[in-house]
Amino acid sequence: MTKKDLIESVSQKAKLSKKAAKQAVETFLSEIMKTLANGETVKLSGFGTFKTKMFKAKTIKAINSKEAKKIVARRMPRYIPGTKIKKMVK
């Protein structure tokens, strides 16, 4: 499913115009992204949890050149599925 498909589905099921459905989906996603950018956690009961994880800086060796590369410390988004999702996917 793409974002376009999601907007179409929301439009039909909520009986909204495509424009209103697009705005609702865009707002929902942007709020999740803003919250994660601030380092906070988003918990959606039954669906799952979106959070960020901090990775330490490290040095790795490239396989083909054997050259050492430094990877800077960074924060990455993570998704942990909820129990309802886990049961549905089984």
C-alpha positions as CSV (number, residue, x, y, z in Angstrom):
1,M,0.0,0.0,0.0
2,T,1.3,3.4,-0.9
3,K,0.4,6.8,0.6
4,K,-1.9,7.4,-2.3
5,D,-3.7,4.1,-1.6
6,L,-4.0,5.0,2.0
7,I,-5.5,8.4,1.2
8,E,-8.0,6.7,-1.2
9,S,-9.0,4.2,1.5
10,V,-9.4,6.9,4.2
11,S,-11.4,9.0,1.8
12,Q,-13.9,6.1,1.1
13,K,-14.2,4.7,4.6
14,A,-14.5,8.1,6.4
15,K,-16.7,9.5,3.6
16,L,-14.3,12.5,3.2
17,S,-13.2,14.2,0.0
18,K,-9.8,13.1,-1.3
19,K,-8.5,16.6,-0.4
20,A,-9.6,16.3,3.2
21,A,-8.4,12.7,3.5
22,K,-5.0,13.7,2.1
23,Q,-4.8,16.6,4.6
24,A,-5.7,14.2,7.5
25,V,-3.1,11.6,6.5
26,E,-0.4,14.2,5.9
27,T,-1.1,15.8,9.3
28,F,-1.0,12.5,11.1
29,L,2.3,11.5,9.5
30,S,3.9,14.9,10.0
31,E,3.0,14.9,13.7
32,I,4.6,11.5,14.2
33,M,7.8,12.8,12.4
34,K,7.9,16.0,14.5
35,T,7.5,14.1,17.7
36,L,10.3,11.7,16.7
37,A,12.5,14.6,15.7
38,N,12.1,16.0,19.2
39,G,13.3,12.7,20.6
40,E,9.9,11.7,22.0
41,T,8.0,8.5,21.7
42,V,4.7,7.9,19.9
43,K,2.6,5.1,21.3
44,L,-0.5,4.0,19.4
45,S,-2.4,1.5,21.5
46,G,-2.8,-1.8,19.7
47,F,-0.8,-0.6,16.7
48,G,2.7,0.0,18.0
49,T,5.4,2.4,19.2
50,F,7.6,4.7,17.2
51,K,10.7,5.8,19.0
52,T,14.3,6.8,18.3
53,K,17.4,4.9,19.2
54,M,20.9,6.4,19.6
55,F,23.8,4.6,17.9
56,K,27.3,5.2,19.1
57,A,30.1,6.3,16.8
58,K,32.2,3.5,15.5
59,T,35.0,2.6,13.1
60,I,34.5,-0.1,10.5
61,K,36.7,-1.7,7.8
62,A,35.4,-1.6,4.2
63,I,35.3,-5.1,2.8
64,N,36.8,-4.4,-0.6
65,S,39.5,-1.8,0.3
66,K,40.2,-2.8,3.9
67,E,40.2,0.9,4.6
68,A,39.0,2.1,8.0
69,K,35.9,4.3,7.9
70,K,34.4,6.3,10.8
71,I,30.7,6.3,11.3
72,V,29.4,9.2,13.4
73,A,27.0,8.8,16.3
74,R,23.4,9.2,15.1
75,R,19.8,8.8,16.2
76,M,17.6,6.5,14.1
77,P,13.8,5.9,14.1
78,R,12.5,2.5,15.2
79,Y,9.0,0.9,15.1
80,I,7.9,-1.8,17.6
81,P,4.7,-3.5,16.6
82,G,1.8,-3.8,19.1
83,T,0.1,-7.0,20.1
84,K,-2.8,-6.6,17.7
85,I,-0.5,-6.1,14.7
86,K,1.6,-9.2,15.7
87,K,-1.6,-11.3,16.0
88,M,-2.9,-10.2,12.6
89,V,0.4,-10.8,10.8
90,K,0.9,-14.3,12.1
